[in-house]
Amino acid sequence: MKKINYNSPLFDIDIRDALKKHIMAKSLIPKRLVDELSVHNGNARADLVAFYEYAHCFEIKSDKDTLSRLSRQVPYYEFTFKKNTLVTTEKFIKKAEVLIPAHWGIWLAKVGNDGDVKIHCCRAAKVNKNWHPEKALLTLWKSELFKLDSQVSSCNTPKNSSRAELANKIVRESTKKVIQKGFFKTLTERFESELQPLKITMRCQL
């Protein structure tokens, strides 16, 4: 990892590399670590998602970013992920505390004396109670929704059903707990290279 001058601004790549290293050094290692995950019909793109038995979203705001889009991004992450954490710099740390929900985590990225970017936990993420089954399902591809539908509800589903219709059917015919477990399992299985940070650029299939 490159060394950074103490007074230099932190870019996304600087924080992202340090964040991945920090997450992978913890005792609970994620099954998958995925970059740029498109959620809810592509309406938002999560910077980094760690998949355990659930999904934990990490939204990065570097010194070169602004917080102007944060209020629009937050609801989509609330619908989709069980935990959410904002990772930012001293430039935004105070403003961020006001803009994000109280159950979100806040991690600070800061350059240490050795020139490495360090990640410090200012506030641990709590379980997000706003997870929304039907809206979360709109992150899945159509093929994934058909597969999940066959697992958690009746299989009498027209092949020309839209993703929205599939999501609605799954919610009507199953429970939130079962859907949530199946949703996170389906997303985890989408990414084949275990424990490797992947760059995902494709949008949801329509």
C-alpha positions as CSV (number, residue, x, y, z in Angstrom):
1,M,0.0,0.0,0.0
2,K,1.4,3.4,-1.0
3,K,2.5,5.9,1.7
4,I,0.5,9.1,2.0
5,N,1.7,12.5,3.2
6,Y,-0.1,13.4,6.5
7,N,-1.5,16.6,5.0
8,S,-2.6,15.1,1.7
9,P,-6.3,14.7,0.8
10,L,-7.6,11.1,0.9
11,F,-9.0,9.8,-2.4
12,D,-11.6,7.0,-2.7
13,I,-9.0,4.4,-3.7
14,D,-6.9,5.3,-0.6
15,I,-9.8,4.7,1.7
16,R,-11.1,1.7,-0.2
17,D,-7.8,-0.2,0.0
18,A,-7.4,0.5,3.7
19,L,-11.1,-0.4,4.4
20,K,-10.8,-3.8,2.7
21,K,-7.6,-4.5,4.6
22,H,-9.3,-3.5,7.8
23,I,-12.4,-5.6,7.2
24,M,-10.3,-8.7,6.3
25,A,-8.2,-8.4,9.4
26,K,-11.2,-8.8,11.7
27,S,-12.0,-12.0,13.5
28,L,-15.2,-12.4,11.5
29,I,-14.2,-12.6,7.9
30,P,-16.8,-12.0,5.2
31,K,-17.7,-14.7,2.7
32,R,-17.5,-12.1,-0.1
33,L,-16.3,-8.6,-0.5
34,V,-17.9,-6.8,-3.5
35,D,-17.2,-3.3,-5.0
36,E,-19.9,-1.1,-6.5
37,L,-23.0,-3.2,-6.0
38,S,-26.0,-1.8,-7.9
39,V,-29.2,-1.8,-5.8
40,H,-32.9,-1.2,-6.3
41,N,-33.1,-1.2,-10.1
42,G,-29.7,0.7,-10.3
43,N,-31.0,3.7,-8.3
44,A,-28.0,3.5,-6.1
45,R,-24.6,1.9,-6.1
46,A,-23.1,0.7,-2.8
47,D,-19.3,1.4,-2.7
48,L,-18.4,-1.8,-0.8
49,V,-20.5,-4.6,0.5
50,A,-19.3,-7.3,2.9
51,F,-21.3,-10.5,2.8
52,Y,-21.6,-12.5,6.0
53,E,-24.9,-14.3,6.7
54,Y,-26.2,-10.9,6.0
55,A,-24.9,-7.9,3.9
56,H,-23.1,-4.9,5.4
57,C,-22.8,-1.9,3.2
58,F,-19.9,0.5,3.4
59,E,-20.4,3.9,1.8
60,I,-17.2,5.9,1.2
61,K,-17.0,9.7,1.2
62,S,-13.4,10.8,0.5
63,D,-11.9,14.3,0.7
64,K,-12.7,14.8,-3.0
65,D,-16.4,13.9,-2.6
66,T,-19.4,15.9,-1.3
67,L,-22.3,14.9,0.9
68,S,-24.9,16.2,-1.5
69,R,-26.0,12.7,-2.7
70,L,-25.9,11.1,0.7
71,S,-29.5,11.9,1.7
72,R,-30.8,10.3,-1.6
73,Q,-28.6,7.2,-1.2
74,V,-29.5,6.4,2.4
75,P,-33.1,5.2,1.8
76,Y,-31.9,2.7,-0.9
77,Y,-29.3,1.2,1.5
78,E,-31.9,1.1,4.3
79,F,-34.2,-1.0,2.1
80,T,-31.4,-3.4,1.1
81,F,-28.8,-4.0,3.7
82,K,-29.0,-5.3,7.3
83,K,-26.2,-3.0,8.4
84,N,-24.8,0.2,7.0
85,T,-21.6,2.1,7.7
86,L,-20.3,5.4,6.4
87,V,-16.6,5.6,6.0
88,T,-15.3,9.2,5.7
89,T,-12.6,11.6,6.6
90,E,-12.2,14.3,9.2
91,K,-13.5,16.8,6.6
92,F,-17.0,15.3,6.8
93,I,-17.2,13.4,10.1
94,K,-19.2,16.1,12.0
95,K,-21.6,16.7,9.1
96,A,-22.1,13.0,8.6
97,E,-23.3,12.5,12.1
98,V,-26.3,14.7,11.4
99,L,-27.1,13.4,7.9
100,I,-27.2,9.6,8.5
101,P,-29.5,7.5,10.8
102,A,-28.4,6.8,14.3
103,H,-28.2,3.1,13.7
104,W,-25.6,3.6,10.9
105,G,-22.0,3.0,11.8
106,I,-19.4,5.8,11.3
107,W,-15.7,4.9,10.6
108,L,-13.0,7.5,10.2
109,A,-10.2,7.1,7.6
110,K,-7.1,8.9,8.7
111,V,-3.4,8.9,7.7
112,G,-1.2,7.5,10.5
113,N,2.4,8.6,11.3
114,D,3.7,5.8,9.1
115,G,1.9,7.1,6.0
116,D,-0.7,4.4,5.9
117,V,-4.4,5.0,6.0
118,K,-5.9,3.8,9.2
119,I,-9.6,3.0,9.8
120,H,-11.1,4.0,13.2
121,C,-14.5,3.0,14.4
122,C,-16.3,6.1,15.8
123,R,-19.7,4.4,16.0
124,A,-20.6,0.7,15.4
125,A,-23.4,-0.1,13.1
126,K,-26.6,-1.5,14.6
127,V,-29.1,-3.8,12.8
128,N,-31.2,-1.8,10.4
129,K,-34.9,-2.3,11.1
130,N,-36.0,-0.6,7.9
131,W,-35.1,-3.5,5.6
132,H,-37.9,-3.8,3.1
133,P,-38.5,-7.2,1.5
134,E,-40.1,-6.1,-1.8
135,K,-37.8,-3.2,-2.4
136,A,-34.7,-5.2,-1.5
137,L,-35.7,-7.9,-4.0
138,L,-35.4,-5.3,-6.8
139,T,-31.6,-5.6,-6.4
140,L,-31.8,-9.2,-7.7
141,W,-31.6,-10.2,-11.4
142,K,-34.7,-11.7,-13.0
143,S,-33.1,-15.2,-13.1
144,E,-32.3,-14.9,-9.4
145,L,-35.8,-13.9,-8.6
146,F,-37.2,-16.9,-10.4
147,K,-34.9,-19.2,-8.5
148,L,-35.8,-17.6,-5.2
149,D,-39.4,-17.8,-6.0
150,S,-39.1,-21.5,-6.6
151,Q,-37.5,-21.9,-3.2
152,V,-39.8,-19.8,-1.0
153,S,-43.2,-19.7,-2.7
154,S,-45.4,-21.6,-5.1
155,C,-43.9,-22.3,-8.6
156,N,-46.9,-21.3,-10.6
157,T,-45.2,-18.2,-11.9
158,P,-45.7,-17.0,-15.5
159,K,-42.4,-16.9,-17.4
160,N,-43.2,-13.4,-18.7
161,S,-43.5,-12.0,-15.2
162,S,-41.6,-8.8,-14.6
163,R,-39.0,-8.4,-11.8
164,A,-41.5,-6.2,-9.9
165,E,-44.2,-8.9,-10.3
166,L,-41.9,-11.6,-9.1
167,A,-40.8,-9.6,-6.0
168,N,-44.4,-8.9,-5.2
169,K,-45.4,-12.5,-5.5
170,I,-42.5,-13.7,-3.3
171,V,-43.5,-11.2,-0.6
172,R,-47.1,-12.2,-0.7
173,E,-46.3,-15.9,-0.4
174,S,-43.5,-16.0,2.1
175,T,-42.3,-14.4,5.4
176,K,-40.0,-11.5,5.9
177,K,-37.5,-13.7,7.7
178,V,-37.4,-16.4,5.0
179,I,-37.1,-13.8,2.3
180,Q,-34.3,-11.9,4.0
181,K,-32.3,-15.1,4.4
182,G,-32.9,-16.1,0.8
183,F,-32.1,-12.6,-0.5
184,F,-28.7,-12.5,1.2
185,K,-27.9,-16.1,0.2
186,T,-28.8,-15.3,-3.4
187,L,-26.6,-12.2,-3.6
188,T,-23.7,-14.0,-1.9
189,E,-23.9,-16.8,-4.5
190,R,-23.8,-14.3,-7.4
191,F,-20.1,-13.7,-6.8
192,E,-18.0,-16.8,-7.5
193,S,-14.5,-15.7,-6.4
194,E,-14.5,-16.3,-2.6
195,L,-12.9,-13.7,-0.4
196,Q,-11.8,-11.6,-3.4
197,P,-12.7,-7.9,-3.9
198,L,-14.6,-7.8,-7.2
199,K,-15.4,-4.9,-9.5
200,I,-19.0,-5.3,-10.5
201,T,-20.1,-2.9,-13.2
202,M,-23.2,-4.6,-14.6
203,R,-26.7,-3.2,-13.9
204,C,-29.6,-5.4,-12.8
205,Q,-31.1,-7.5,-15.6
206,L,-34.6,-6.3,-16.6
